[in-house]
């Protein structure tokens, strides 16, 4: 399930990875993040069945269930999330398969 007011756009393709910009919230309440998604990791999580932007949107839905948007790191690799939330990969793979 994805929270409202999550906006994702791909801003760079660096061959083996994408850099995506994520904005959560509106106007003065808006927080912006830069997320790097390794293409191999995207393939592992989604089998290539889910667009990278959709995966990131689902990921922020997951993160926002666990913490406020103000406490999420502003710049990170998607693969780092499992270091903080061991259930992340299983939850996201489950979402990707639906």
Residue pairs with C-beta under 8 A, 6 or more apart in sequence:
1 61
2 57
2 58
2 60
2 61
3 24
3 60
3 61
3 64
5 24
5 25
5 26
6 22
6 23
6 24
6 57
6 60
6 61
6 64
7 22
7 23
7 24
8 20
8 21
8 22
8 53
8 54
8 56
8 57
8 60
9 20
9 21
9 53
10 18
10 19
10 20
10 52
10 53
11 19
11 20
11 21
11 34
12 18
12 19
16 38
16 39
16 40
17 36
17 37
17 38
17 39
18 36
18 37
18 39
18 42
18 52
19 34
19 35
19 36
19 37
20 34
20 35
20 36
20 37
20 52
20 53
20 56
21 32
21 33
21 34
21 35
22 32
22 33
22 34
22 35
22 56
22 60
23 30
23 31
23 32
23 33
24 30
24 31
24 33
24 60
24 64
24 69
24 72
25 31
25 69
31 69
31 70
31 72
31 74
32 74
33 72
33 73
33 74
33 75
33 76
34 74
34 75
35 56
35 59
35 75
35 76
35 77
35 78
36 76
36 77
36 78
37 52
37 55
37 56
37 77
37 78
38 77
38 78
38 79
41 78
41 79
42 48
42 52
42 55
42 78
45 55
45 89
45 92
45 93
45 96
46 55
46 93
46 96
47 96
49 96
49 97
50 58
50 96
55 78
55 92
55 96
56 78
58 92
58 95
58 96
59 78
59 81
59 88
59 92
60 72
62 81
62 85
62 88
62 91
62 92
62 95
63 72
63 81
64 72
66 85
73 80
81 88
82 88
82 89
